[in-house]
Amino acid sequence: MRWLLILLLLSVFPARSSQETVDLRYKGLTNITEELVTRNVTVLNADFNKITELDSIPVMNSLQVLSLKNNILSQFPNLANVGHTLTTLYLTSNKITYIAPERLDVLSVLEILDLSRNGLTSIPDVSGPSESLTQLILAYNELSVFPSLALLGKSLNNLDLDNNYIREITEEMLR
């Protein structure tokens, strides 16, 4: 009888995970405010909203994954408050045409960056995530010249440039 009670309690009150996911998809948001998140969020999904710019994001001490797909961002967001923990950033299907170097440079532990389906014509070659970045997805942009990745590309295992306007890639560009 005692075990039955314990099993019943475990099914009613599941164990709390140390990871906290916040799902803000399809909420019509124009910004991410402190009221929407807590400091211990590890995964934040704010896809399919109406966010046009993020000049700052609340401090989240554990944020590892941020997804801002299908918003209306025209610039790379300011993620300085989460740059020391963020490992994965999805910015697919926005309207980003420019990346301020200092905004990318603060992402010191970033491993995966997906900027596919934007309007990028270039990407800054910065050293911030150079030791950690393993995947850079730039498919379906407007790149016409192979990006210089001397710093940014140090750790890359996967570079996706599919469906851009690059006409020539020389061996020298790959060094």
N, C-alpha and C positions, 0 to 999 in steps of 0.2 A: 504494500500500500504506500509506503514511504517513497519508493522508487517511482511509482506512478505519479505522485504529487510533484516530485522533482522534474520528471519528464514534462508534465503539464506546465509547470512554471517556465521551463526552458523554451517551450514552444510559444508561450504567451509573451515572454520577455527574452527575445533573442540576444545573444552576446553582441555587445557594441564593438564595432570594428574600430581600429585606430585610424582608419582612413575615412574621411568624410567627403562625400560627393554631393555637390549642389547642382541641381538641374534647373537652369533658368531659360530653357529653350521655349520659343514661341510665346514670349511674355510681352512683346511690344516694347521692350526696354530701349531707352536711349542712352543709358549709362549704367555702370555697376557701382552701387553705393554700399557703404558699410552696413546699412540695414539689411542688405540682401545676403551677406556672407558672414562667416565667423572666422576668427584667426586661424583655426585648425583645419580649414578646408584643404584637401589634397588634390581634388579634381573639381574644376569649375567648367560647366558646359553652358555657354550663353549663345548658342547657335540660333539662327533664324530670328533675330531681333532687328531693331532699327538703330543700332549704335553707329554713329557717324565718326566719332573720335573718342579716344580715351587719353586724356591728358594726364590722368593719374588713375590708379586702381588702389582699392583699400589694401592695407597691410594684411597679408595672409602668410604666416610664418612657415607653413608647410606645403604651400601650393606647388604641385609638381606638373600638373597638366591643365592647360587653359585652352579651351576651344571657343573661338569666335567666328566660326564659319557662317557664311551667308548673312552677313550684316552689311553695313554701308560704309565701312571704314575707308577713308581716303588716304590716311597716313598710318604708318606703323605705330602701334600704341606705345605709350610711355609705361613701361613695366618695371621701373626702378624699384618699386616696393616689393617685388617678388622675384627679381632677377637672380638672387642668390640661391633660390630653391627650384625655379622653373626648369624642368627638363624637356617638356614637350609643349609646342605651341602650334595650334592650327589656326591659320588665317585664310583659309581657302574661300574663294568666291566672295571677295570684297571688291573694293574699288581702289586698292592701294597702288599708287603710282610712284611714290617716293618713300625712301627709308632714311631717316636722319641717322647718321652713323652712331651718335651717342645713344640712341634708343636700342640699337642692336648690340652695342658694345657692353651694356650692363648685364646682359644675359650670360653670365659666366659659367653656368653649368648646363646650358641648353644642349640637348642631344638631337632633337628632332624639330625641324622648322619646315612647316608646310605653307608656302605662299602661292600655291597653284591657283590659277583662275583669277588673277588680278590684272593690273595694267602696268606692271613693272617694266622699265626699260633698262634698269641697272640695279645692282645690289652693292652696298659698300663692303669693302674688304677690311674688316675690323678684327682685332685680336681677342675681344671679350670671350666669345664662345669657341675660340679656335682649338682649344685642347679637348673639348667635349663634343662638339657638333659632329654627328655621324651621318645624319640624313638631312639633305637640303632639297626640298621639292619646289621647283620653280616652273613646273609645267603650265602651259596655256597662259603665258604672259606675252610681253612684247619685246623680249630681249632680241637684239639684232647682232650683238657682239658677245662672244663668250666671256663670262664674267671673270675678272681677276680674283683668284681665290688663294693667293699666296699666304695670307694670314688665316682667313676664315676657313679655308679648306684643308688645314693641316690634318684633321682627324676624319675627314669624310670617307665613308664607305659607299654612300649612295648619293649621287647627284642626278636629279631628274630634270632635264631641260626639254622634255617632249613638247612638241607643238609651240615652238617659239619661231623667231625669224632668223636664227643663226645660220649663216651660210657656210662658214668655214671654222674648223677647229684644227689647229696645228699641234704638233707634238710639243712645241715650245709652250703653248698655252696650258698644257696639262701638267707642267712642272711646277 
